[in-house]
């Protein structure tokens, strides 16, 4: 992996970590169960993307 590719992966990991944190904070404030479940699915997807990028390392 080139240094430029590694920087891209590191940047992507940072973005996905941020999205995951934002989802967690939002989920804790949502009272509607259906909307909370939707936000939890989005968080799960971002966690999967993070794991996929991390596995490249």
Buried (B, 14 or more C-beta within 10 A) or exposed (E): EEEEEEEBBEEBBEBBBEBBEBBEEBBEEBEEEEEBEEBBEBBEBBBEBBEEBEEEE
